[in-house]
Amino acid sequence: MKNSELQSAIKRAFEIWSQVVDLTFSETNKTESADIIIAFEGIGLENIDFGNREMKSVNQIARTIETNGKVYILFDNMKSWKYVQVNNWLVYNELDFVYAALHQIGHALGINHHLNKVRRNIMHSEYLRPSTKDESYIWPHLQHDDVLAMRELYGAYESINLTESQENCDEYWSHLDFVSHYNLTNKYYILVRGVLNHSEVQQYCKNFGGALVSIHSRWENHFVQDFMKENKVSEALIGLSLKNDQINWKWDDNSEVDYINWDKNEPNHVMSSEYLVEMLSHGRWNDVPDEHNRVAICQISCEEKVLPSGDPNKWKKYAPEDQEAAKLLLGEILVVNQTGN
Ligand SMILES: [Zn+2]
């Protein structure tokens, strides 16, 4: 692997773990200040054939050791490592670097091997070539047990003070660092990390009177995309899902589906399980099966959306860019006002 690929691969692996809990990792080239040091070494183990889907011990290809207060992640330099990217897939006898890095970072953060036999778990003791039986590649993802193990060590969702959030709604939500407010929609957007599955996070949002986020304009979509970017999140679950009829999409807050932003060739219904929707880093949407996303976005409105009427230029409390957006939305706003008055 080239140095630049190696850096990207390591960055990607840390990113995947940081989606689960609020830990921030940053790169340093100063060995003294580093907590985790990543290097290659000649482990000198027998040459193992990794071409088939047979499992091999992950510790035969890389290992994590702790010495003098520092954690070392060491990859065997005799192996053929690959940083898998689109159109640069894993070929026969290559090892998936991100997969192995995820496993070793898990150890570095204090997680032991899972004792159960779910082979897809990143923290399973044996390396499993990340592909389906017909050899199509599967991007390495943290599985249910991996997330649970991490949450046990570093805590689960942010705890919300229900009494305070109800009594003093705006005051409460506007002071939290995992929350952002958009004055055009008057909603608070809440980042939830370490999501196990759809129903759990749905219940979490519901508990404080919110719902998974619904998106109704490209400005709102842009806002959510920026919110993800600020928090270094590359994909997050939003509130759209397929109804029981498996034909119609619905928002978690039951608002009208009046805006969509599917990525090219989406939704593509890859698996026949219940469909959920994630926003990708470029802002477009992709349909996904449950337990795919480790980050979700909830929303809450402290009061019913009250939109001003008349000339948007006179809406002094709105920023100029919001006024511009509102002007374009004006048709919609006037309709809201008519029914609201
Ligand atoms: Zn291990």
Residues whose N, C-alpha, C, O or C-beta is under 5 A from the ligand:
A	BS01	ZN	V58 N59
